[in-house]
Amino acid sequence: MGKGELENHVQYRESGCVFKADLEHIFLSPRLAYERMRIAKKVFPGETIINMFAGVGCFSILIAKVQPRTKIYSIDVNPHAYEYMKENVTLNKVEGKVIPILGDAKEEAEKLEGVADRILMPLPEQAHAFLPSAVRALHLDKGGAVGGTGVRGVIHLRCFYGKER
Ligand SMILES: C[S@@+](CC[C@H](N)C(=O)[O-])C[C@H]1O[C@@H](n2cnc3c(N)ncnc32)[C@H](O)[C@@H]1O
């Protein structure tokens, strides 16, 4: 998909950011605005973050605006979402902070082994299946409380529970 194909888009404003997206091919929900800000406010300066299901970059870009001393690897498998994410990164002037990556979350997270302080998994129906890759992407913590080697960091896992879907 080329840049010239980004034509049938809407432009959506949220919390001081602007997001372009083509709603025919991409998920974008204003209902997540509160959740995006809730998470952005939890981020500490200097964190490295992986957003495994980044869409057009809404979580990642808002985090980079709220906490500019961060690096957020932002993965999406949908080429449409990836192209819009790149454009949204430029529009919101967060180049070098939000790093768009086109690919499967499992494969790409495994390339980022041991780098993350925080991982976002906003794909409610399937995110749990990607948990082992997410855990491997967290920082290694040598000599933790029990003296062994573990991982250290936060995972924001969005999932449905309580009902069969
Ligand atoms: C619910 S949307 C995420 C929305 C986004 N976080 C936001 O705030 O607008 C889920 C995204 O996950 C992507 N996705 C689904 N399976 C994936 C996979 N295996 N690897 C990477 N991205 C995937 C979809 O293309 C979609 O953009």
The ligand as an SDF file (V2000), in Angstrom:
LIG
                    3D

 27 29  0  0  0  0  0  0  0  0999 V2000
   -8.4540   -3.1990   18.6990 C   0  0  0  0  0  0  0  0  0  0  0  0
   -7.3160   -2.6900   17.4650 S   0  0  0  0  0  0  0  0  0  0  0  0
   -6.1620   -1.6880   18.3600 C   0  0  0  0  0  0  0  0  0  0  0  0
   -6.6010   -0.3060   18.4590 C   0  0  0  0  0  0  0  0  0  0  0  0
   -5.5610    0.7090   18.8860 C   0  0  0  0  0  0  0  0  0  0  0  0
   -4.7390    0.2630   19.9590 N   0  0  0  0  0  0  0  0  0  0  0  0
   -6.2730    2.0120   19.2150 C   0  0  0  0  0  0  0  0  0  0  0  0
   -6.1700    2.5160   20.3250 O   0  0  0  0  0  0  0  0  0  0  0  0
   -6.9170    2.5380   18.3040 O   0  0  0  0  0  0  0  0  0  0  0  0
   -6.3620   -4.1350   17.2680 C   0  0  0  0  0  0  0  0  0  0  0  0
   -5.2400   -3.9950   16.2500 C   0  0  0  0  0  0  0  0  0  0  0  0
   -4.4690   -5.1850   16.3190 O   0  0  0  0  0  0  0  0  0  0  0  0
   -4.0010   -5.4930   15.0350 C   0  0  0  0  0  0  0  0  0  0  0  0
   -3.6140   -6.9100   15.0160 N   0  0  0  0  0  0  0  0  0  0  0  0
   -4.4260   -7.9940   15.0190 C   0  0  0  0  0  0  0  0  0  0  0  0
   -3.6800   -9.1300   15.0240 N   0  0  0  0  0  0  0  0  0  0  0  0
   -2.3850   -8.7290   15.0540 C   0  0  0  0  0  0  0  0  0  0  0  0
   -1.1590   -9.4240   15.0960 C   0  0  0  0  0  0  0  0  0  0  0  0
   -1.0920  -10.7710   15.0880 N   0  0  0  0  0  0  0  0  0  0  0  0
   -0.0130   -8.7220   15.1260 N   0  0  0  0  0  0  0  0  0  0  0  0
   -0.0500   -7.3500   15.1240 C   0  0  0  0  0  0  0  0  0  0  0  0
   -1.1740   -6.6400   15.0760 N   0  0  0  0  0  0  0  0  0  0  0  0
   -2.3400   -7.3080   15.0490 C   0  0  0  0  0  0  0  0  0  0  0  0
   -5.1590   -5.1290   14.1250 C   0  0  0  0  0  0  0  0  0  0  0  0
   -4.6940   -4.8970   12.8010 O   0  0  0  0  0  0  0  0  0  0  0  0
   -5.7140   -3.8690   14.8080 C   0  0  0  0  0  0  0  0  0  0  0  0
   -5.1830   -2.7060   14.2350 O   0  0  0  0  0  0  0  0  0  0  0  0
  1  2  1  0
  2  3  1  0
  2 10  1  0
  3  4  1  0
  4  5  1  0
  5  6  1  0
  5  7  1  0
  7  8  2  0
  7  9  1  0
 10 11  1  0
 11 12  1  0
 11 26  1  0
 12 13  1  0
 13 14  1  0
 13 24  1  0
 14 15  1  0
 14 23  1  0
 15 16  2  0
 16 17  1  0
 17 18  1  0
 17 23  2  0
 18 19  1  0
 18 20  2  0
 20 21  1  0
 21 22  2  0
 22 23  1  0
 24 25  1  0
 24 26  1  0
 26 27  1  0
M  CHG  2   2   1   9  -1
M  END
$$$$
